[in-house]
Amino acid sequence: MIVCYAAGDGLGHLTRLRSVLHTLRLDGPVTVVTASPFANDPRVTGGWRIVPSIDAADTEADEVIIDAFPAGLKGDLTRIPSAPRVTHLARLLRWDAYEPLLPADPPHFDRTFVLEPLAQPHHAYLHTVSDEVTPLALTDPPSEPLDVDGWLIVHSGPAPETLELVAYARDMASVEGVRPPMTLVSPQKPDGLPPGVAHLDAYPACPPGPNVERIVTAAGFNAVRQFAPWRDRHRVLPFPRTLDDQFTRAARTARASTPSAADQAAR
């Protein structure tokens, strides 16, 4: 039995867990602690048991996985007594906002997997509460390519952000003097979606098929990681988050997409 603590309302925590379980080849029953509305989608959580709180999870688990927040979303997790192996999945946080939430007796981890570069104080903290801190490159479960003509816009919401992302894509097209077909991939079609922008409820939204010319997303962890092989076609628009640092992630993506002076000289 694997118990995964994936607090948060979005789709990202659940998508990351799918990738982690696949990458680590962890088999057996999985219980996920989450309040995300996306947990009701069998495409996302098929085969998992979903519970609303850590108290409702099976205490006889072989492994406990704590995603993203080392002491839970609100600092509500403390040291797990008589625990089996405890694993933490570390991704970029706004550490200055999260650190004050840490409890006096935080969880201790047998291993922490660092999934992307972290702020130095965050990384240093994890060494104080982990027996082992090591990087982990994720791979996704196999899926068929999502192929559409033209531009692919991917976001799981909320609706105002989705519409802003669509507007960003349309503005880019206008500046570039092109009029590509556009498809929004999102669980819900937002009210006010401009005419001519198709809507598709598909999961997963990666890998892109051969007819996708441009990919437009927010700067969430999963989008940046999953579309990294198509960085030349990928554009990101960061959104403010209480704890996730999308702006730093977007800046890193932009730097990685810009040819260095040495690369330009080589051409």
C-alpha positions in Angstrom: 0.0 0.0 0.0 1.3 3.4 -1.0 -0.2 6.5 0.6 0.3 9.8 -1.2 -0.4 13.2 0.3 -1.2 15.5 -2.5 -2.8 18.6 -1.0 -4.0 21.3 -3.4 -7.0 22.0 -5.6 -5.3 21.8 -9.0 -4.5 19.0 -11.4 -0.7 19.3 -11.1 -0.2 17.3 -7.9 -2.1 14.3 -9.4 -0.3 14.5 -12.7 3.0 14.5 -10.9 2.1 11.5 -8.8 1.2 9.6 -12.0 4.7 10.3 -13.3 6.4 9.5 -10.0 4.7 6.2 -9.6 5.5 5.3 -13.2 9.2 6.5 -12.9 9.8 4.6 -9.7 7.8 1.6 -10.8 5.9 1.5 -7.6 3.2 -1.2 -7.8 0.4 -2.1 -5.5 -2.7 -0.3 -4.1 -2.5 3.5 -4.0 -4.4 5.8 -1.7 -4.2 9.5 -2.4 -5.1 12.2 0.1 -6.5 15.1 -1.9 -9.4 17.6 -2.1 -8.8 18.2 -5.8 -11.9 18.1 -7.9 -9.8 16.4 -10.6 -9.6 13.4 -8.4 -13.1 12.4 -9.7 -11.7 12.0 -13.2 -10.9 8.3 -13.9 -8.4 9.4 -16.6 -6.4 11.0 -13.9 -6.8 8.8 -10.8 -8.2 5.5 -12.2 -7.4 2.7 -9.8 -6.5 4.9 -6.9 -8.4 5.2 -3.7 -9.2 8.9 -2.9 -9.6 10.1 0.7 -10.1 13.6 2.0 -7.6 13.6 4.9 -4.4 11.9 6.1 -6.4 10.5 9.0 -8.6 8.5 6.6 -5.6 6.9 4.9 -4.3 3.4 5.7 -1.8 3.4 8.5 -0.4 0.1 7.4 1.1 1.6 4.2 4.5 0.4 3.0 5.4 3.9 1.8 4.2 7.4 2.4 4.8 10.0 -0.3 4.5 13.7 0.5 4.2 15.9 -2.6 5.6 19.4 -3.1 5.1 20.8 0.4 7.5 19.2 3.0 5.1 19.7 5.9 1.8 19.8 3.9 0.0 22.7 2.2 -0.6 24.6 5.4 2.2 23.2 7.5 -0.3 20.7 8.9 1.9 17.6 8.7 4.2 16.7 11.6 6.6 13.8 12.1 5.0 10.6 11.2 5.4 8.2 14.1 6.4 4.6 13.5 6.2 5.3 9.8 7.3 3.1 6.9 9.5 4.6 4.3 8.6 8.3 3.9 9.4 10.0 0.5 9.2 13.7 -0.3 8.8 15.1 -3.8 10.4 18.5 -3.9 9.6 21.1 -6.5 10.2 24.8 -6.7 8.4 26.8 -3.9 8.3 30.4 -2.9 10.3 29.5 0.1 10.0 32.9 1.8 6.2 32.3 1.8 6.3 28.7 2.8 9.0 28.6 5.5 6.9 30.4 8.2 4.4 27.6 7.9 6.8 24.9 9.0 5.8 23.2 12.3 8.1 22.7 15.2 8.2 18.9 14.6 8.1 18.5 10.8 8.1 15.2 8.9 11.4 13.4 8.5 12.1 11.8 5.1 14.0 8.6 4.3 14.5 10.1 0.8 13.8 13.4 -0.9 13.6 13.5 -4.7 14.4 16.9 -6.1 12.4 17.3 -9.3 13.7 20.7 -10.4 16.2 23.2 -9.2 15.2 24.8 -5.8 16.0 28.0 -4.0 19.1 27.5 -2.0 17.4 27.9 1.5 14.8 25.4 0.5 17.4 22.9 -0.7 19.4 23.4 2.5 16.3 22.8 4.7 15.6 19.5 3.0 19.1 18.2 3.9 18.2 18.8 7.6 15.1 16.6 7.4 16.1 14.0 4.9 18.4 11.0 5.1 19.0 11.3 1.4 18.5 14.1 -1.1 18.8 13.2 -4.8 17.6 14.5 -8.1 14.9 12.5 -10.0 14.0 13.0 -13.7 10.4 12.0 -14.3 9.0 10.0 -17.2 5.3 9.9 -17.9 3.2 6.8 -18.5 2.8 6.0 -22.2 0.0 7.8 -24.0 -1.0 8.6 -27.5 0.1 11.9 -29.0 -2.4 14.7 -28.9 -2.5 16.0 -32.4 -4.3 19.1 -33.6 -3.6 21.5 -36.4 -1.9 24.8 -35.5 -1.6 26.0 -31.9 -2.3 24.1 -28.8 -3.3 26.0 -25.6 -3.3 23.9 -22.4 -4.6 24.9 -19.0 -6.8 23.3 -16.4 -8.1 26.6 -15.0 -9.4 28.7 -13.3 -11.4 30.1 -16.2 -10.1 33.7 -16.0 -6.5 32.4 -16.4 -7.5 30.1 -19.2 -9.0 33.1 -21.1 -5.9 35.2 -20.4 -3.8 32.4 -21.8 -6.0 32.3 -24.9 -5.6 36.1 -25.3 -1.9 35.8 -24.9 -1.8 33.2 -27.8 -4.0 35.4 -30.0 -1.8 38.4 -29.3 1.3 36.5 -30.2 -0.3 35.4 -33.5 -1.2 39.0 -34.2 2.3 40.3 -33.6 3.7 37.5 -35.8 1.2 38.2 -38.5 -0.2 34.7 -38.6 -3.7 33.2 -38.2 -3.2 29.6 -37.1 -6.0 27.3 -36.0 -6.1 27.3 -32.2 -7.3 24.5 -29.8 -7.8 25.0 -26.1 -7.3 21.8 -24.1 -9.0 22.3 -20.8 -11.4 20.3 -18.6 -14.1 22.9 -19.0 -14.9 25.3 -21.8 -14.7 28.7 -20.3 -17.5 31.2 -20.9 -16.3 33.8 -23.3 -14.0 31.6 -25.3 -13.4 33.6 -28.6 -15.1 32.3 -31.7 -12.7 30.2 -33.8 -10.8 28.7 -30.8 -11.8 25.1 -30.6 -12.2 23.4 -27.2 -11.1 19.9 -26.4 -11.3 18.0 -23.0 -8.3 15.7 -23.3 -6.0 14.1 -20.7 -3.1 13.8 -20.8 -2.3 16.7 -23.1 1.2 15.5 -23.9 3.0 14.5 -26.1 2.0 16.8 -28.9 1.4 15.4 -32.3 3.2 16.3 -35.5 0.7 18.9 -36.6 1.1 21.0 -33.5 3.0 24.2 -34.4 3.0 26.0 -31.1 2.3 25.1 -27.5 1.1 27.8 -25.1 0.8 27.0 -21.3 1.2 28.5 -17.9 4.5 28.0 -16.1 3.4 25.2 -13.9 5.9 22.4 -13.1 4.2 19.7 -15.2 3.7 21.8 -18.3 7.3 23.1 -18.3 8.7 19.6 -17.7 6.5 17.7 -20.1 6.9 20.1 -23.0 10.7 20.6 -22.6 11.5 18.4 -25.6 9.5 20.8 -27.7 11.0 24.0 -26.1 11.4 25.7 -29.5 7.6 25.6 -29.9 6.6 26.1 -26.3 5.6 29.5 -24.9 4.8 30.1 -21.2 2.8 32.7 -19.3 3.4 32.6 -15.6 0.6 33.2 -13.1 0.9 34.3 -9.5 0.6 31.5 -7.0 0.7 31.6 -3.2 3.4 29.0 -3.0 4.5 27.9 -6.5 7.1 30.2 -8.1 5.9 30.2 -11.7 7.8 33.4 -12.5 11.2 31.9 -11.6 10.4 28.8 -13.6 9.3 30.8 -16.6 12.5 32.8 -16.5 14.5 29.6 -16.5 12.6 28.3 -19.4 13.2 31.5 -21.4 16.9 31.3 -20.7 17.0 27.7 -21.8 15.2 28.6 -25.0 17.6 31.5 -25.9 20.7 30.4 -27.8 23.9 31.4 -26.1 26.6 33.5 -27.8 28.6 30.4 -28.4 25.7 28.6 -30.0 25.0 31.6 -32.3 28.7 31.8 -33.2 28.7 28.1 -34.1 25.9 28.7 -36.5 
